[in-house]
Amino acid sequence: METVMSTISTRPASSEAFAGNSWTFRPAAVLKRWCVAYLNWRLRQTAIAELAVLSDRELKDIGLKRGEIENAVTNTLKRECAFNR
């Protein structure tokens, strides 16, 4: 029997993921920023949903309480954004 596992990347999407020169065409740059923001929001929502299905014991094993899930996800992403600059 084969076991399939998936992971959630906590690394936020960046504007480099999209091709093109954003400074040459302003509407495209606005659309790219919106798209990156939306993708980052979806990543956060997915991570929160994945953590929410864990039991209290599993959360305790990774050092979280149920009420800390959203804060842990958003602070982690903000910290990674700051280090990637």
N, C-alpha and C positions, 0 to 999 in steps of 0.2 A: 504494500500500500504506500502510495506516495503522499507526503505531507507538503502542502503548499502554504507558505507563510508570506505575509506581506508586511511592509513597514511603511511608516509615514515619515517623510522627510520633514524636518523642522526648519530646513533652510528655506528662507523666503525666495520667491521668484524675483529676478532682477530684470532691469530693462535691457540687459545684454542678451536676454533670451530671444529678443525680437530683432530681426534684421532691419537695417536701414539707418539713415542719419536723421535723428529726431530734430536736429537744429535746422535742417533745410526745409522741413515741411511741418509747420506748427500744428495743424489739426491732427496729423499722424502722431506727433509727440504727446498731445493731450490724450488721444485714444490709447496709446501705449501705457501711459501712466495710469489711466483708469483700469486697463486690463491687468497690469501688474498688481494694483491695489486689490482688485477683485480676486485674483488668484491667491494673494496672501491671505485675504479674508477667508476664502474657501479652505485653505490649508489650516488656518486656526480653527475653523468650525469642525473640520474633519478630526483634528487632533483632540479637540474637546469631546467630540462624540465618542471617539475610540476610548478615551480615558473614562468617560462616564459609564461605560458598560462594564468596567472592572468592578470587582467586589471591593468592599471596604478593606478586607485583608490584603488583597493585591495592591491596592493604593498605598496601604501602610508599608508594604514591602519596598515600594519605590520612594517612600518618604512624603506622601501626599495625603491630605484629607479631602473628602469629597468637595468641601467648600473652597478648596484652594486650586481646583483644576483649571478654571479659566484664567486666573491670575498667573499660574505657573506657565501656561501655554503662551500667553501674551508677553510676559516678561522675558521668556526664553527667546522668542522671536525678536524682540526689541534688542536684546543683548547681542544676538548674532548679527543683526543689521549693523549695529555700531562697530563690531569687529571686522565686518566685510568692507567697510568704507575705505 
